[in-house]
Amino acid sequence: MIHLPKPWRLPLLGLALAWGLLAALYFATGAAMVEIWNRSETFAHAWVVPPISAWLVWRMRADLASMTPRPAPWWLLTLLPLGMLWLAGDLAAANSATQFALMGMGVALVPALLGTAVASRMAFPLGFLFFAVPFGDFLTPWLMDRTADFTVVALRATGIPVFREALQFVIPSGSWSVVQACSGIRYLMASVMVGTLFAYLNYRSNRKRWAFVGVAIVTPLVANWLRAYMIVMLGHLSGNKLAVGVDHIIYGWVFFGLIMLAMFMIGARWADPDPEPVPAADGEGRGVTPGHLATTLALAWLLLALPIAMRAQAERAGAHGEPQLAAPALPGWTWAAEPLSTWQPHFMHPAASLHGRMEPAAGGAPVGVYIGYYRDQRYGRQLVTSVNALVSDEDAKEWSRSASGLDSVGAQAWRTAELRGQALHQIVGAGEQAPRLRAWQIYWINGRPFISDWQAKLYGAWQSLLGHGDDAAVVVVYADKSAAGPDDALLREFLHQHWARLDTALRDVRDRDLARQR
C-alpha cells in the first residue's frame, strides 16, 4: 500500500480531478490519438510513453516526498494559448495541433496544482509525455526521396546500372520502388524516443544529452539508407530469392535492431555516474486549502471549457447538408460524365464529387475535370490531409507521380504533376509507351484558392472561427501529356478561359445552401 504524505493528499486529489475533467472535455481528441497508436506501426511506440513517464516519476518518489506541494494557479493562464491551439487545430482538422495542445494542457495542470518547484523536478518525465503525440508523418515524402537518392547512388557506385523515375528504379535483375514502409520514419520515431530516454538516464551533462539525441536522429537515417541498399543488393545477388516480399521488412528490423544495440553500447562508454542525492528545497509559501483547491479547479474548468464552447459555436455556422454539384457549363465545351482515363484522384470521403471530361465542341483534345467538395469536415473527412493526394501508395502499381512542380495562369498559382500509368518494370524495355497525364491542382477554401497545405488549413480554420463555415474543394484539371502540348498549353488555355466560371460554380454551391438555411 502506498503511503502519501499528508501535504500531498489534497493537491494530488485536485490534480486527479483536473485531469479527469480534461479527459471528459477532450475525450474525442484523446481517443483519436489512441486510435493512431493502434492502427499505425509508425507510432506504436507511443503505447509505452505514459508508463515510462510514470516510472520516471516513481523513481524520484523519495525526492518528491520531501517537498511540499504549493499550487501555482497562475500556470492556468497557459491554458488560454493551448486552448486556442486546440481550437485552431480542431477547426482545421489537424490532429497534431489538437493532440499537442491536449498534452500541453495536461502538463500545465501539474505546476498549477502541485507547484512550480515540484513540476521542475518532474520536468523530463512531463516533457517525455509529448512523445505520445503522433507527429512526424509529414517527413515521410522527404525521407522516401532521400532513401531513393542514396540507394541509386550506392548501386551505381557498386557498378550496377540503374534507370530511375521518381521513387521507382530498375536494375538488370529486376525492379524496385521506395514505398512508405521504406522511408525509415518508423526507425526514426522509435530511435529519437529511446535515444532521448537513454541520454536522460545515462548522462548528467546537457551537452552530452543533446549530442546523443543528435546521434539518435542521424543514426536511423543512415541505417535506413544502408538497409535499403543492402536489401536491393541481396535481391540482386540472389536472383530475387532473398529480401523480397515481407522478407525485406524482417531483415530491415533485424538490421535496425543491431544498429541501435551498437549505438547504445557505444553511448554507454561515456555514461556518467548517478549524482549524489540533493535535499529538496522546500521554498516558501502556503500549502493548499480546500477552498483554494476548489477555486483553482473552477478556474481550470472555465478555461478548459472555453475552447469547447467556441468550437460548438463555430460548428453551428456556415452551410450544412450534402452539397449538390452540377456539371460545369463552359462555353464551347460539352460535359461527359466518363473520366478521361482510368486514373482517379485519391481524395477520401468528400461530401460530394464530380469527375468527368470536357470535350471541345469544335473538336480537339478533351480535358479531364475532378472536383472533390468538402463540408462539415471532421477527422477522416477533411480535405487537406496526408492521405489525400493525386496518387496514393495503394495505387503505385497502376499509377505513379513521376514529376511535380508549380506554375501559374495569370496571377493564380497552381500545382502541377506528371502521372504515369503502369509500373515501371512493365514498360521499360517492353517497347510500349506508358500512358502519361499532365495534371494541375488547386485548393478552393471558402472562395479563395490556395496551393499550400498549411495555408489552406489555417485559412479554413479562420473562416470557421469567424462563422463562415468550412466549405472547401480540390479542383484538378488534366489531359493526356501528348495532347497537353508544350508548356501544358492546353491546360493553361483552358484555365485561363474558364477558371473564373469554375470558381463561380463552387461559390454558388455554398451560397445556395447558405440562403436555404437562412
C-alpha positions in Angstrom: 0.0 0.0 0.0 1.4 3.4 -1.0 1.5 5.9 1.9 1.0 9.5 0.8 2.5 12.3 3.0 -0.3 14.4 4.3 0.7 17.6 2.4 0.4 15.7 -0.9 -3.1 14.3 -0.5 -5.2 17.3 -1.3 -3.0 18.6 -4.2 -2.9 15.1 -5.8 -6.7 14.8 -5.5 -7.1 18.2 -7.2 -4.7 17.1 -10.0 -6.7 13.8 -10.5 -9.9 15.8 -10.7 -8.4 18.3 -13.1 -7.1 15.5 -15.3 -10.5 13.8 -15.2 -12.2 17.0 -16.3 -9.6 17.4 -19.1 -10.2 13.8 -20.2 -14.0 14.3 -20.2 -14.0 17.6 -22.2 -11.4 16.5 -24.7 -12.3 12.8 -24.9 -12.5 12.8 -28.7 -9.0 14.2 -29.1 -7.5 11.7 -26.7 -9.4 8.8 -28.4 -8.1 10.0 -31.8 -4.6 9.9 -30.5 -5.0 6.3 -29.1 -6.6 5.2 -32.4 -3.5 6.3 -34.3 -1.3 4.4 -31.8 -3.5 1.3 -32.5 -3.5 1.4 -36.3 -0.2 2.9 -37.2 3.0 0.9 -36.8 4.9 4.2 -37.1 3.6 5.3 -33.7 3.1 2.0 -31.9 5.9 3.0 -29.6 3.6 5.7 -28.1 1.8 3.0 -26.1 4.9 2.8 -23.7 5.3 6.5 -23.3 2.8 7.1 -20.4 4.1 4.0 -18.4 7.7 5.1 -18.9 6.8 8.7 -17.8 5.0 7.3 -14.7 8.0 5.0 -13.9 10.4 8.0 -14.2 8.3 9.9 -11.6 8.2 6.8 -9.4 12.0 6.7 -9.4 12.1 10.1 -7.8 9.3 9.5 -5.3 11.7 9.8 -2.3 12.9 13.2 -3.5 9.4 14.4 -4.2 8.1 13.2 -0.9 10.5 15.6 0.9 8.9 18.5 -0.9 5.6 20.3 0.0 3.3 20.9 -3.0 2.3 24.6 -3.2 -0.1 25.2 -6.2 0.7 28.0 -8.6 -2.7 28.9 -10.2 -1.1 31.5 -12.5 0.0 28.4 -14.6 -3.7 28.1 -15.6 -3.2 31.1 -17.8 -1.2 28.9 -20.2 -4.5 27.0 -20.8 -5.6 30.0 -22.9 -3.0 29.8 -25.7 -3.1 26.0 -25.5 -6.9 26.1 -25.8 -6.6 28.4 -28.8 -4.1 26.0 -30.4 -6.6 23.1 -29.8 -9.4 25.2 -31.3 -7.4 26.1 -34.4 -6.3 22.5 -34.9 -9.8 21.2 -34.5 -11.3 23.7 -36.9 -8.5 22.8 -39.4 -8.9 19.0 -38.6 -5.1 19.0 -37.8 -4.6 16.0 -35.4 -1.1 17.0 -34.3 -2.1 20.5 -33.2 -5.1 19.3 -31.1 -3.1 16.5 -29.5 -0.1 18.6 -28.7 -2.5 21.1 -27.1 -4.2 18.4 -25.1 -0.9 17.1 -23.8 0.3 20.6 -23.0 -2.9 21.3 -21.0 -2.4 18.1 -19.1 1.2 19.0 -18.3 0.3 22.7 -17.4 -2.1 21.4 -14.7 0.8 19.8 -12.8 2.5 23.1 -11.7 -0.9 24.7 -11.4 -1.9 22.2 -8.7 1.4 20.9 -7.4 3.6 23.9 -7.8 6.4 25.1 -9.9 9.1 23.6 -7.7 7.6 20.1 -7.9 6.9 20.3 -11.6 10.6 21.4 -12.2 11.8 18.2 -10.5 9.5 16.2 -12.9 10.4 18.3 -15.9 11.8 15.4 -18.0 9.0 12.9 -17.2 6.4 15.5 -18.1 8.2 16.5 -21.3 8.7 12.9 -22.2 4.8 12.6 -22.5 4.9 14.6 -25.7 6.5 11.6 -27.4 3.0 10.1 -27.1 1.7 12.6 -29.8 1.8 11.0 -33.2 3.8 13.6 -35.1 6.3 13.5 -37.9 4.4 11.8 -40.8 5.0 15.0 -42.8 8.6 13.9 -43.1 7.7 10.7 -45.0 7.9 12.0 -48.6 11.3 13.7 -47.9 12.6 10.5 -46.3 11.4 8.4 -49.2 13.2 10.7 -51.7 16.4 10.6 -49.7 16.3 6.8 -49.4 15.8 6.5 -53.2 18.7 9.0 -53.8 21.1 7.1 -51.6 20.1 3.7 -52.9 20.5 4.7 -56.5 23.9 6.4 -55.9 25.2 3.4 -53.9 24.1 1.0 -56.6 25.8 3.0 -59.4 28.9 3.2 -57.2 28.8 -0.6 -57.0 28.8 -0.8 -60.8 25.1 -1.7 -61.2 23.3 0.3 -63.9 20.1 1.9 -62.7 17.2 3.5 -64.6 15.2 5.7 -62.2 12.0 7.6 -62.4 10.7 9.2 -59.2 10.7 6.6 -56.5 10.9 3.6 -58.8 14.0 2.2 -60.4 15.1 -0.8 -62.5 18.3 -2.7 -62.3 19.3 -5.6 -64.6 17.9 -8.2 -62.2 14.5 -6.6 -61.5 12.6 -3.5 -60.5 12.3 -1.9 -57.1 10.3 1.0 -55.6 10.6 3.1 -52.4 7.2 3.0 -50.7 6.2 4.5 -47.3 7.4 1.5 -45.4 10.9 2.1 -46.8 11.0 5.7 -45.7 12.6 4.9 -42.3 10.0 7.1 -40.4 9.3 4.2 -38.0 13.0 3.8 -37.2 13.4 7.5 -36.8 10.5 7.9 -34.4 11.5 4.9 -32.2 15.2 5.9 -32.2 14.6 9.5 -31.1 12.2 8.4 -28.3 14.5 5.7 -26.9 17.7 7.8 -27.5 16.3 10.7 -25.6 15.4 8.4 -22.7 18.8 6.8 -22.8 20.5 10.2 -22.7 18.5 11.3 -19.7 19.2 8.2 -17.7 22.9 7.9 -18.5 24.3 11.5 -18.8 24.2 14.4 -16.4 25.6 17.0 -18.8 23.1 18.6 -21.1 25.8 18.8 -23.7 26.2 15.1 -23.7 22.5 14.6 -23.7 21.9 16.7 -26.7 24.9 15.2 -28.6 23.4 11.7 -28.1 20.0 12.8 -29.2 21.6 14.2 -32.4 23.3 10.8 -32.9 19.9 9.1 -32.3 18.5 11.2 -35.2 21.3 10.7 -37.7 21.9 7.0 -37.0 18.4 5.7 -38.1 18.5 7.8 -41.2 21.9 6.5 -42.3 21.0 3.0 -41.1 17.8 3.0 -43.2 19.7 4.1 -46.3 22.2 1.3 -45.9 19.3 -1.1 -45.2 17.6 -0.2 -48.4 20.8 -0.6 -50.4 21.7 -3.9 -48.8 18.2 -5.3 -49.4 18.4 -4.4 -53.1 21.9 -6.0 -53.3 20.6 -9.1 -51.5 17.8 -9.4 -54.1 20.2 -8.7 -57.0 22.9 -11.2 -55.9 20.4 -14.0 -55.0 18.4 -13.7 -58.2 15.5 -12.1 -56.3 15.2 -15.1 -53.9 16.2 -13.2 -50.8 15.0 -9.9 -49.4 11.8 -9.8 -51.5 8.2 -9.6 -50.2 7.9 -9.5 -46.5 11.5 -10.7 -46.0 12.9 -7.3 -46.6 10.9 -5.8 -43.8 12.1 -8.5 -41.4 15.7 -8.1 -42.5 15.2 -4.3 -42.1 14.1 -4.6 -38.4 16.9 -7.1 -37.6 19.5 -4.7 -39.1 17.9 -1.7 -37.3 18.0 -3.6 -34.0 21.7 -4.4 -34.4 22.5 -0.7 -35.2 20.5 0.5 -32.2 22.3 -2.0 -29.9 25.6 -0.8 -31.2 24.6 2.8 -30.7 23.6 2.2 -27.0 26.7 0.1 -26.3 29.0 2.8 -27.6 27.0 5.5 -25.8 27.2 3.6 -22.5 31.0 4.0 -22.6 30.6 7.7 -21.7 27.8 7.2 -19.2 28.1 9.4 -16.1 27.7 8.1 -12.5 24.5 8.7 -10.7 24.5 12.1 -8.9 24.5 12.3 -5.1 21.1 13.0 -3.7 20.4 16.7 -3.2 18.0 17.7 -0.4 14.9 19.2 -1.9 14.5 23.0 -1.4 11.1 23.4 0.1 10.7 27.0 -0.7 8.3 29.4 0.9 4.5 29.8 0.8 1.4 28.0 2.0 0.0 24.6 1.2 -3.3 24.2 -0.5 -6.6 24.5 1.4 -9.9 23.0 0.3 -11.2 26.5 -0.7 -8.0 27.3 -2.6 -8.3 23.9 -4.4 -12.0 24.5 -5.3 -11.2 27.9 -6.7 -8.3 26.6 -8.8 -10.5 23.7 -10.2 -13.3 26.1 -11.0 -11.0 28.4 -12.9 -9.4 25.4 -14.7 -12.9 24.2 -15.7 -13.8 27.7 -17.2 -10.5 27.9 -19.2 -10.8 24.3 -20.4 -14.4 24.6 -21.4 -13.9 27.9 -23.3 -12.4 26.3 -26.5 -15.1 23.6 -26.5 -17.8 26.3 -26.4 -16.2 28.3 -29.1 -15.9 25.2 -31.3 -19.6 24.4 -30.8 -20.5 28.0 -31.8 -18.3 27.8 -35.0 -19.9 24.4 -35.9 -23.4 25.9 -36.0 -22.4 28.5 -38.5 -21.9 28.0 -42.2 -23.6 25.8 -44.7 -24.6 22.2 -43.8 -26.1 19.2 -45.6 -24.9 17.4 -48.7 -23.8 19.8 -51.4 -25.1 19.4 -54.9 -22.5 19.6 -57.6 -23.7 20.2 -61.2 -21.7 19.7 -64.4 -19.9 22.9 -65.2 -21.4 24.8 -68.1 -18.5 26.2 -70.1 -18.9 28.0 -73.5 -17.6 25.9 -76.4 -17.3 22.7 -74.3 -19.6 19.8 -73.6 -19.6 17.8 -70.4 -19.2 14.0 -70.5 -19.6 12.0 -67.2 -17.0 9.5 -68.1 -13.4 10.2 -66.8 -10.7 10.8 -69.3 -8.6 7.8 -68.1 -8.6 5.0 -65.5 -6.8 7.3 -63.1 -8.8 8.5 -60.0 -7.5 11.3 -57.7 -7.1 9.8 -54.2 -9.2 12.3 -52.1 -11.0 10.4 -49.4 -14.6 10.9 -48.3 -15.7 14.2 -49.9 -19.2 15.4 -49.2 -19.7 15.4 -53.0 -17.5 14.8 -56.0 -17.6 15.3 -59.8 -15.4 13.5 -62.2 -15.7 13.6 -66.0 -14.3 15.3 -69.0 -14.9 18.5 -71.1 -14.9 17.9 -74.8 -14.4 20.9 -77.2 -17.4 21.4 -79.5 -15.0 22.4 -82.3 -13.1 19.2 -81.9 -9.8 18.6 -80.3 -8.4 17.0 -77.2 -10.6 16.7 -74.1 -9.7 17.9 -70.6 -10.4 15.9 -67.5 -12.0 17.7 -64.6 -12.2 16.4 -61.0 -13.9 18.3 -58.1 -14.0 16.9 -54.6 -16.2 19.1 -52.4 -15.9 19.0 -48.6 -18.3 20.3 -45.9 -18.8 19.7 -42.2 -15.2 18.5 -42.1 -14.0 16.2 -39.3 -11.3 13.7 -38.8 -11.3 11.2 -41.7 -13.4 13.5 -43.8 -11.2 16.6 -44.2 -9.7 18.0 -47.4 -6.1 18.7 -46.5 -4.5 15.6 -45.1 -1.5 13.5 -45.7 -3.6 10.6 -47.2 -5.2 12.9 -49.8 -3.1 13.1 -52.9 -3.2 12.8 -56.7 -1.7 9.3 -56.3 -1.6 7.1 -53.2 0.8 4.3 -52.2 -2.1 1.9 -52.8 -2.2 3.0 -56.5 1.5 2.6 -57.1 1.2 -0.5 -59.2 -1.2 1.3 -61.6 -0.3 5.0 -61.4 2.6 7.0 -60.0 3.6 10.6 -59.9 6.8 11.0 -61.9 7.2 14.8 -61.6 5.7 17.7 -59.8 6.1 21.5 -59.7 4.4 24.8 -59.7 3.1 27.0 -62.5 0.7 29.9 -62.8 -2.1 31.2 -65.0 -2.2 35.0 -64.8 -1.7 35.8 -61.1 -3.0 32.4 -59.9 -0.5 29.7 -58.9 -1.2 26.0 -59.5 0.4 22.8 -58.5 1.4 20.7 -61.5 2.3 17.0 -61.8 3.0 14.3 -64.3 1.4 11.0 -63.8 2.5 7.7 -65.4 0.3 4.7 -65.8 1.7 1.1 -65.2 4.5 0.1 -63.0 7.9 1.0 -64.3 9.1 -2.6 -64.7 6.2 -3.3 -67.0 7.2 -0.7 -69.6 11.0 -0.5 -69.5 12.2 -2.5 -72.5 8.7 -3.6 -73.3 8.5 -1.5 -76.5 5.4 0.3 -75.5 4.6 3.8 -74.3 3.2 4.2 -70.8 0.1 6.4 -70.6 1.0 9.7 -69.2 -1.1 12.6 -67.9 -0.4 16.2 -67.0 -2.4 17.4 -64.0 -3.0 20.9 -62.5 -4.4 21.1 -59.0 -5.6 23.8 -56.6 -7.5 24.0 -53.3 -10.6 26.2 -53.1 -11.2 27.3 -49.5 -14.4 29.2 -48.9 -14.0 31.2 -52.1 -10.2 31.6 -52.0 -7.6 29.5 -54.0 -4.5 28.0 -52.3 -1.7 25.7 -53.3 -0.1 25.4 -49.9 -1.4 22.8 -47.5 -0.7 24.7 -44.3 -2.1 28.0 -45.7 -5.3 26.2 -46.8 -5.7 24.7 -43.3 -5.1 27.9 -41.5 -7.5 29.9 -43.7 -10.1 27.3 -43.4 -9.8 27.3 -39.6 -10.0 31.1 -39.6 -13.1 31.1 -41.8 -14.8 28.6 -39.5 -13.9 30.6 -36.4 -15.5 33.7 -38.0 -18.7 31.7 -38.6 -18.3 31.5 -42.4 -18.4 27.7 -42.5 -15.8 25.2 -43.7 -16.8 24.7 -47.4 -13.7 23.6 -49.4 -12.8 21.8 -52.5 -10.0 20.4 -54.5 -10.0 21.1 -58.3 -7.9 19.1 -60.7 -7.8 19.5 -64.4 -5.7 17.1 -66.5 -5.0 16.0 -70.0 -3.1 13.4 -71.9 0.6 14.5 -72.0 0.8 14.3 -75.8 -2.4 16.4 -76.1 -1.4 18.9 -73.4 1.3 20.2 -75.7 4.5 22.1 -74.9 4.3 24.0 -71.6 0.9 22.4 -70.9 -0.6 24.8 -73.4 -4.0 23.0 -73.5 -4.5 23.1 -69.7 -3.1 26.6 -69.4 -5.6 28.0 -72.0 -8.5 26.0 -70.5 -7.9 27.5 -67.1 -7.2 31.0 -68.5 -10.7 30.9 -70.1 -12.7 29.0 -67.5 -11.3 29.2 -64.0 -13.5 32.1 -63.2 -16.6 30.1 -64.1 -15.5 27.1 -62.1 -14.8 29.4 -59.1 -18.3 30.9 -59.5 -19.9 27.5 -59.7 -18.3 26.5 -56.4 -19.4 29.7 -54.8 -22.9 29.1 -56.0 -23.0 25.7 -54.3 -22.0 27.3 -51.0 -24.2 30.4 -51.3 -27.3 28.4 -52.4 -27.2 26.2 -49.3 -26.5 29.1 -47.0 -29.5 31.0 -48.4 -31.7 27.9 -47.9 -30.7 27.5 -44.3 -31.5 31.2 -43.5 
